[in-house]
Structure formats: C-alpha cells, structure tokens
C-alpha cells in the first residue's frame, strides 16, 4: 500500500508542476492577446532580450515593460493568434501572430526556468509582409 501512495504523490507533484508551467505560458499568451504590457511584464526576467522592427537589445525588466507598452499602444493591439507552443531546452516557447491596427507581427516568446519559476527571457516582434 505504501508504494501506491508514494507513486500517487510523485504523480501529483509532476502534474502540478507541469500545470504551473503551462499556466505561465498561457498567462503570457493572454497578456499578448489583450495587449497588456503590465500583465506581460509580471513574467519578465530581470533582463529581457527584445527585438522590435526598429530596435533590438537587452533591457532591464522596467525598460522592457515601457518599450513593450509603447509598442502595444503605438500599434493598437487587436489580438494574438497562437500558432505553436512547446518545450525548449530549459523552458518553453510560443510562436504566433500579434494582430494590430498597424499590421501583423510574427511573435516569438522564449521562457526559461529561473529559481524554480518560469520567466520571459526573449520576445521578438517581426513584421509580417
């Protein structure tokens, strides 16, 4: 009976940890859909690699939030169409199309596990031609 409960406990721990990971990426996707930079920034690492049509660099969490907020407001986000999400070494990623009034942007988001928590390490917004 003891091995059964041990197996059950291990299964529950793995299930809950994968749910938390999926929850993080789903929350990031939700923030992209709504164009909510403040919500998205909750998941930023201390430094975030941002690639935008007019600039690309590594920014602090606060700088990245401001840059993404400006990008969202200047382009008037209409939604986000998820194309794919999956696992990458040490984290997860998602790929989709950010739909804006100024045009669509292919969007890649890369998350890494840091200190037991998933954080956004990189976001790329590339115009769809």
C-alpha positions in Angstrom: 0.0 0.0 0.0 2.9 2.4 0.8 4.3 2.1 -2.8 0.9 3.0 -4.2 0.7 6.2 -2.1 4.3 7.1 -3.0 3.5 6.7 -6.7 0.4 8.7 -6.3 2.3 11.6 -4.6 5.0 11.6 -7.2 2.4 11.7 -10.0 0.6 14.6 -8.3 3.8 16.6 -7.9 4.7 16.3 -11.5 1.2 17.0 -12.7 1.0 20.2 -10.6 4.5 21.4 -11.7 3.6 21.0 -15.4 0.3 22.8 -14.8 2.2 25.7 -13.3 4.5 25.8 -16.3 1.6 25.7 -18.7 -0.2 28.3 -16.7 2.7 30.7 -17.1 2.9 30.4 -20.8 -0.9 30.6 -21.1 -0.9 33.8 -19.0 1.8 35.3 -21.3 -0.3 34.4 -24.3 -3.4 36.0 -22.6 -1.4 39.2 -22.0 -0.3 39.3 -25.7 -4.0 38.8 -26.8 -5.1 41.7 -24.7 -2.1 43.9 -25.4 -1.5 44.3 -21.7 2.2 45.2 -21.2 1.8 45.4 -17.4 0.5 41.8 -17.2 3.1 40.6 -19.6 5.9 42.2 -17.5 4.9 40.2 -14.5 6.6 37.3 -16.2 9.8 39.1 -17.4 13.2 38.1 -16.2 15.5 40.7 -14.7 16.8 41.3 -18.2 14.8 40.7 -21.4 16.0 40.5 -25.0 13.6 42.5 -27.1 13.5 42.5 -30.9 11.2 45.1 -32.5 11.1 46.4 -36.0 13.2 49.5 -35.1 15.4 48.2 -32.3 16.9 45.2 -30.7 18.7 44.9 -27.4 18.8 43.6 -23.9 16.7 45.7 -21.4 16.0 45.7 -17.7 12.6 44.5 -16.7 11.3 48.1 -16.2 12.8 49.3 -19.5 11.4 46.3 -21.4 7.9 46.9 -19.9 8.0 50.5 -21.0 9.2 49.6 -24.5 6.5 46.9 -24.9 3.8 49.3 -23.5 4.8 51.9 -26.1 4.9 49.3 -28.9 1.4 48.0 -28.0 -0.1 51.5 -27.7 1.5 52.7 -31.0 0.3 49.7 -32.9 -3.1 49.2 -31.2 -3.2 45.5 -30.4 -6.2 43.7 -31.7 -5.3 40.1 -30.7 -2.8 37.3 -30.8 -3.2 34.1 -32.9 -1.2 31.3 -31.3 0.4 29.1 -33.9 2.5 26.8 -31.7 3.8 26.4 -28.2 6.2 23.8 -27.0 9.3 22.9 -25.0 12.8 24.3 -25.5 16.0 23.5 -23.6 15.4 24.8 -20.0 12.0 26.3 -20.7 9.1 26.8 -23.1 8.3 28.9 -26.1 5.3 30.1 -28.2 5.0 31.4 -31.7 2.1 33.3 -33.1 0.9 36.4 -34.9 0.2 39.6 -33.0 -2.6 41.4 -34.8 -2.5 45.2 -34.6 -4.1 48.1 -36.4 -0.7 48.9 -37.9 -0.3 45.3 -39.3 0.6 41.9 -38.1 3.8 40.8 -36.3 5.2 37.3 -36.1 5.9 36.9 -32.4 8.2 34.5 -30.7 8.4 34.3 -26.9 11.0 32.3 -25.1 10.7 31.4 -21.4 13.4 29.9 -19.1 13.2 28.3 -15.7 15.0 30.5 -13.2 14.9 29.9 -9.4 12.1 27.4 -9.8 9.9 29.9 -11.8 9.4 30.4 -15.5 10.3 33.9 -16.8 10.3 35.5 -20.2 13.9 35.8 -21.5 13.2 37.0 -25.0 10.4 38.4 -27.2 10.7 39.0 -30.9 8.1 41.1 -32.9 8.8 40.9 -36.6 6.5 42.5 -39.2 4.6 40.1 -41.5 4.9 41.2 -45.1 
